[in-house]
């Protein structure tokens, strides 16, 4: 499969159910992502886009947002060498200018360190919103391009412009909606929903999602 998108939902409800300490969901969610990255690669997926933090999530309590900023820095520091060894390209997708300078610097360094790898790409949608992505693309369009604009050309101006359209989008946590994720590129994506909270998402369920996709007939409106 060329591209899979994942909405990693249910983390906070998982913590509440398990009666775990505050913010434990972020560490658990990170560990699960490491597993899923391996499963996707083993399944032959060339691109994986995960929804990590939305533009709306900035409205969460300051303590929680600050914790996430520290976690991002730590994860990049801990995983940068391993990611390079695995020849995995990493791209951050979203309103990255909203992050503190030190976090932006870490993101940029990781992107530059992995830019030469082409076989497997991880897209991290962070400070991301599908509506904001489309508005941003419109603002970046050269005025002269608008007259004869095609869908393919417009797609290049999206934050996720480097990525193909996902054939499959998986959402954990029980909600059955896209929640502003890849609104442009998800036009013909197959959608797989599960009640399982993200930290409990298993390899068996991931493969069930792959099998679900394999059993669909994609007509693209024809």
C-alpha positions as CSV (number, residue, x, y, z in Angstrom):
1,X,0.0,0.0,0.0
2,X,1.3,3.4,-0.9
3,X,-0.1,5.5,2.0
4,X,-2.0,4.9,5.2
5,X,-3.3,7.7,7.5
6,X,-4.0,7.1,11.2
7,X,-6.0,9.2,13.7
8,X,-4.6,8.1,17.0
9,X,-7.6,8.6,19.3
10,X,-8.7,7.4,22.7
11,X,-5.5,8.2,24.7
12,X,-7.1,10.2,27.4
13,X,-10.0,7.9,27.8
14,X,-7.5,5.0,28.1
15,X,-5.7,6.8,30.9
16,X,-8.9,7.4,32.8
17,X,-10.0,3.8,32.3
18,X,-6.6,2.6,33.6
19,X,-6.5,5.2,36.4
20,X,-3.0,6.2,35.4
21,X,-1.1,9.4,36.2
22,X,-1.8,12.6,34.2
23,X,-0.1,12.8,30.8
24,X,0.6,9.0,30.8
25,X,-1.3,8.8,27.6
26,X,1.4,10.6,25.6
27,X,4.1,8.2,26.6
28,X,1.8,5.2,25.9
29,X,0.8,6.7,22.6
30,X,4.4,7.3,21.6
31,X,5.3,3.7,22.4
32,X,2.3,2.4,20.3
33,X,3.4,4.6,17.4
34,X,6.8,2.9,17.4
35,X,5.1,-0.5,17.1
36,X,2.7,0.6,14.4
37,X,5.5,2.2,12.3
38,X,7.1,-1.3,12.2
39,X,3.9,-3.0,11.3
40,X,3.2,-0.6,8.5
41,X,6.7,-1.0,7.1
42,X,6.5,-4.8,7.3
43,X,3.2,-4.6,5.5
44,X,4.9,-2.9,2.6
45,X,3.5,0.6,3.3
46,X,5.6,3.3,1.8
47,X,4.0,6.3,3.5
48,X,2.4,6.6,6.9
49,X,0.7,9.8,8.1
50,X,-0.3,10.0,11.8
51,X,-2.5,12.7,13.4
52,X,-0.6,13.6,16.5
53,X,-1.8,17.1,17.5
54,X,-4.5,19.3,16.0
55,X,-4.7,23.1,15.7
56,X,-7.5,22.9,18.2
57,X,-5.3,21.1,20.7
58,X,-3.5,24.3,21.4
59,X,-6.5,25.2,23.5
60,X,-5.7,22.5,26.0
61,X,-4.4,23.5,29.5
62,X,-1.0,25.2,29.3
63,X,0.6,22.5,31.5
64,X,-0.4,19.8,29.1
65,X,0.8,21.7,26.0
66,X,4.2,22.4,27.8
67,X,4.5,18.7,28.6
68,X,3.9,17.8,24.9
69,X,6.6,20.3,23.8
70,X,9.1,18.7,26.1
71,X,8.1,15.2,24.9
72,X,8.6,16.2,21.3
73,X,12.1,17.4,21.9
74,X,13.0,14.3,23.9
75,X,11.6,11.9,21.3
76,X,13.5,13.6,18.5
77,X,16.7,13.5,20.6
78,X,16.2,9.8,21.5
79,X,15.1,8.5,18.1
80,X,17.0,10.7,15.5
81,X,19.9,8.3,15.2
82,X,17.7,5.2,15.1
83,X,15.4,6.7,12.5
84,X,18.5,7.5,10.3
85,X,19.8,4.0,10.7
86,X,16.4,2.6,9.6
87,X,16.5,4.9,6.6
88,X,13.2,6.5,7.4
89,X,12.3,9.9,6.1
90,X,10.4,12.1,8.5
91,X,8.2,15.1,7.6
92,X,6.3,17.3,10.0
93,X,3.0,18.6,8.6
94,X,1.1,21.6,10.0
95,X,1.4,25.1,11.3
96,X,5.0,24.6,12.5
97,X,5.6,28.3,13.2
98,X,3.4,28.0,16.3
99,X,6.0,25.9,18.1
100,X,8.7,27.3,20.3
101,X,11.9,28.0,18.4
102,X,13.8,25.2,20.0
103,X,11.2,22.7,19.0
104,X,11.1,23.9,15.4
105,X,14.9,23.6,15.3
106,X,14.7,20.0,16.4
107,X,12.0,19.2,13.8
108,X,14.0,20.9,11.0
109,X,17.2,19.1,11.9
110,X,15.4,15.7,11.9
111,X,13.8,16.4,8.5
112,X,17.2,17.5,7.1
113,X,18.9,14.4,8.5
114,X,16.4,12.0,6.9
115,X,15.6,13.9,3.7
116,X,17.6,11.6,1.5
117,X,15.6,8.5,2.3
118,X,12.8,7.7,-0.1
119,X,11.6,4.1,0.5
120,X,9.6,4.8,3.7
121,X,8.3,8.2,4.9
122,X,6.6,9.0,8.2
123,X,4.4,12.1,8.2
124,X,3.6,13.6,11.6
125,X,0.6,15.9,11.4
126,X,1.2,18.2,14.3
127,X,-0.5,21.6,14.9
128,X,-2.5,20.4,12.0
129,X,-6.0,21.1,10.7
130,X,-7.4,20.2,7.3
131,X,-9.3,23.4,6.9
132,X,-6.2,25.5,7.9
133,X,-4.1,23.5,5.4
134,X,-6.4,24.4,2.5
135,X,-6.5,28.1,3.5
136,X,-2.7,28.1,3.8
137,X,-2.4,26.5,0.3
138,X,-4.7,29.2,-1.2
139,X,-2.6,32.0,0.3
140,X,0.6,30.5,-1.1
141,X,-0.7,30.1,-4.6
142,X,0.8,32.5,-7.1
143,X,-1.8,34.8,-8.5
144,X,-1.1,33.8,-12.0
145,X,-1.6,30.1,-11.2
146,X,-5.2,30.4,-10.2
147,X,-6.6,30.8,-13.7
148,X,-5.7,27.4,-14.9
149,X,-5.4,25.6,-11.6
150,X,-5.7,21.8,-11.5
151,X,-6.3,19.6,-8.5
152,X,-2.9,18.1,-8.9
153,X,-1.2,21.5,-9.0
154,X,-3.2,22.7,-6.0
155,X,-2.2,19.7,-4.0
156,X,1.5,20.7,-4.2
157,X,0.8,23.7,-2.0
158,X,-0.7,21.7,0.8
159,X,1.4,21.0,4.0
160,X,1.0,17.3,3.1
161,X,1.8,18.0,-0.6
162,X,4.8,15.6,-0.6
163,X,2.5,12.7,0.3
164,X,0.2,10.6,-1.9
165,X,-3.5,10.4,-1.1
166,X,-4.0,7.7,1.6
167,X,-5.7,4.6,0.3
168,X,-6.8,3.8,3.9
169,X,-7.4,5.9,7.0
170,X,-7.6,4.2,10.4
171,X,-9.2,5.8,13.4
172,X,-9.0,4.3,16.9
173,X,-11.0,5.3,19.9
174,X,-14.6,4.7,18.8
175,X,-15.4,8.0,17.0
176,X,-16.5,7.8,13.4
177,X,-15.3,11.0,11.8
178,X,-12.2,12.6,10.3
179,X,-11.9,15.4,12.8
180,X,-10.3,17.8,10.3
181,X,-7.7,15.3,9.1
182,X,-6.4,15.4,5.5
183,X,-9.7,16.8,4.2
184,X,-8.3,17.3,0.7
185,X,-6.3,14.1,0.4
186,X,-8.9,11.9,2.1
187,X,-11.5,12.5,-0.6
188,X,-11.5,8.8,-1.7
189,X,-9.8,7.1,1.2
190,X,-11.3,4.0,2.6
191,X,-12.2,4.5,6.3
192,X,-11.6,1.9,9.1
193,X,-13.0,2.7,12.5
194,X,-12.4,0.7,15.7
195,X,-13.5,1.2,19.3
196,X,-10.1,0.2,20.6
197,X,-8.2,3.0,22.3
198,X,-4.9,3.9,20.6
199,X,-2.6,2.5,23.3
200,X,-4.4,-0.9,23.1
201,X,-4.4,-1.1,19.3
202,X,-2.9,-4.4,18.3
203,X,-1.1,-5.9,15.4
204,X,-4.0,-8.2,14.7
205,X,-6.3,-5.2,14.4
206,X,-3.9,-3.4,12.2
207,X,-3.8,-6.4,9.9
208,X,-7.6,-6.5,10.0
209,X,-7.7,-2.9,8.7
210,X,-5.3,-3.9,5.9
211,X,-7.6,-6.9,5.1
212,X,-10.6,-4.6,5.2
213,X,-9.0,-2.4,2.6
214,X,-8.0,-5.4,0.4
215,X,-11.7,-6.4,0.3
216,X,-13.0,-3.0,-0.9
217,X,-13.6,-2.0,-4.5
218,X,-12.5,1.5,-5.2
219,X,-14.5,3.1,-8.0
220,X,-13.5,6.8,-7.4
221,X,-17.1,7.8,-8.2
222,X,-17.2,6.1,-11.5
